[in-house]
Amino acid sequence: MKIRNHHQRIVAAPPGQIAALVADFGRVWPTQIAPAPRRLGHRLYDAGPMLWEEFDRPGAVRAFRVVRPDELQGEHWFELELAESATVLHHTLEGCAAGKYEAIWRERIEPLHNRILEALLENVEAAVASGSTEQRTWRALRQAAERGGCDDLWSS
């Protein structure tokens, strides 16, 4: 079964400010819904029943590949698009589910994914509105450099 899921939010902030927030899940992840993905090692994250591998995707400020379980494969990523006096933050998920994971995706994972993403986007908006993202910019830049590049973060 093919999977495609998309969420977006218009945020009144420059792309660099939003990229810094997306780079710091500890800041915007809605832990009241589910624990934030836990870093296991170089670019690997424990996301509950899934294992994610962070990778570089052209045009994305952050991207992950689902590498476990075998029956649920896919990629999901965050992209930024300039809008008038704002930035559109997109999150896209594409993949496929097989076997028992077809039902698990439809009944459990997709509804939870939707709740988490909408809350994460709300948290990004709240962080921007509070004006508290600048203090985290250097940390986010350092993390982006560790992942292989900062070019997108400088365009704000």
C-alpha positions in Angstrom: 0.0 0.0 0.0 1.4 3.4 -1.0 1.5 6.1 1.7 1.5 9.8 1.2 0.9 12.4 3.9 1.5 16.2 3.9 1.2 18.9 6.5 2.0 22.6 6.1 1.9 25.8 8.1 2.6 29.4 7.2 4.9 30.9 9.8 5.7 34.6 10.1 9.5 34.1 10.3 12.5 33.9 8.0 13.5 30.4 6.8 16.7 30.4 8.9 14.7 30.8 12.1 12.4 28.0 11.2 15.2 25.7 10.1 16.9 26.2 13.5 13.7 25.0 15.2 13.3 22.0 12.9 16.9 21.1 13.7 16.1 20.9 17.4 13.3 18.4 18.0 13.9 18.8 21.7 12.5 22.3 21.3 9.4 21.7 19.2 8.5 18.0 19.5 5.1 17.6 21.3 6.2 15.2 24.1 2.7 15.4 25.6 1.7 13.2 22.7 4.8 11.0 22.2 8.5 11.0 23.1 10.8 12.8 20.8 12.9 10.6 18.5 16.0 9.6 20.5 19.4 9.8 18.8 21.1 6.4 18.9 24.3 7.1 17.0 25.5 8.8 13.8 22.2 9.9 12.1 20.1 7.1 13.6 17.0 7.8 15.7 14.8 5.6 17.8 11.3 6.7 17.0 9.3 4.1 19.1 8.3 1.2 16.8 10.5 2.7 14.0 14.2 3.3 13.4 14.9 6.5 11.4 18.1 7.4 9.5 18.7 11.0 8.9 19.9 11.8 5.4 20.5 14.7 3.0 17.7 15.3 0.7 18.0 18.1 -1.9 15.7 21.0 -1.0 14.9 19.7 2.5 16.1 21.3 5.8 15.8 17.9 7.5 15.0 14.4 6.2 14.6 10.9 7.5 14.3 7.4 6.1 12.4 4.7 7.9 14.7 1.7 8.1 12.8 -0.5 10.5 10.4 -2.3 10.4 11.0 -3.9 7.0 7.2 -3.8 6.3 7.0 0.0 6.7 9.4 1.8 4.4 9.5 5.5 3.5 11.0 8.9 3.7 9.8 12.0 5.4 11.2 15.5 5.2 10.7 19.2 6.1 11.0 21.8 3.4 10.7 25.6 3.5 9.1 27.8 0.9 9.2 31.6 0.9 5.9 33.4 1.1 5.1 37.1 1.4 6.5 38.2 4.8 6.5 34.5 6.0 7.7 31.0 5.3 5.7 27.9 4.5 6.9 24.9 6.5 6.1 21.7 4.7 6.3 18.1 6.1 5.9 15.3 3.5 5.9 11.6 4.1 6.0 9.1 1.2 6.5 5.3 1.4 4.7 2.0 1.5 3.3 -0.4 4.0 3.1 -4.1 3.5 1.5 -7.0 5.3 0.1 -6.3 8.8 1.6 -2.8 8.6 -1.1 -1.7 6.1 -3.7 -1.9 8.9 -1.2 -0.7 11.5 -0.5 2.4 9.4 -4.1 3.2 8.8 -5.4 2.5 12.3 -2.6 3.5 14.6 0.5 5.2 13.0 -1.2 7.6 10.6 -3.6 9.1 13.2 -0.8 9.5 15.7 1.5 10.9 13.0 -1.1 13.5 12.1 -1.6 14.6 15.8 2.2 14.8 16.3 2.8 16.9 13.1 0.0 19.3 13.8 1.2 19.9 17.4 4.8 20.2 16.2 3.8 22.9 13.7 1.9 24.7 16.5 5.0 24.5 18.6 7.1 26.0 15.8 4.6 28.9 15.6 4.6 29.4 19.4 8.4 29.4 19.5 8.5 32.0 16.8 5.9 34.1 18.5 7.8 34.0 21.8 10.9 35.3 20.1 13.1 32.7 21.9 14.6 31.0 18.9 17.6 33.2 18.4 19.4 31.8 21.4 19.3 28.4 19.8 20.5 29.4 16.4 24.2 28.6 17.0 23.3 25.2 18.4 21.2 24.5 15.3 24.0 25.6 13.0 26.5 23.3 14.7 24.0 20.4 14.4 23.5 21.2 10.7 27.2 21.3 10.1 27.6 17.9 11.7 24.9 16.6 9.2 27.0 18.0 6.3 25.9 21.6 5.6 24.5 24.9 6.6 23.7 26.6 3.3 19.9 26.6 3.8 20.2 28.0 7.3 22.0 31.1 6.1 19.2 32.2 3.8 17.0 34.0 6.3 
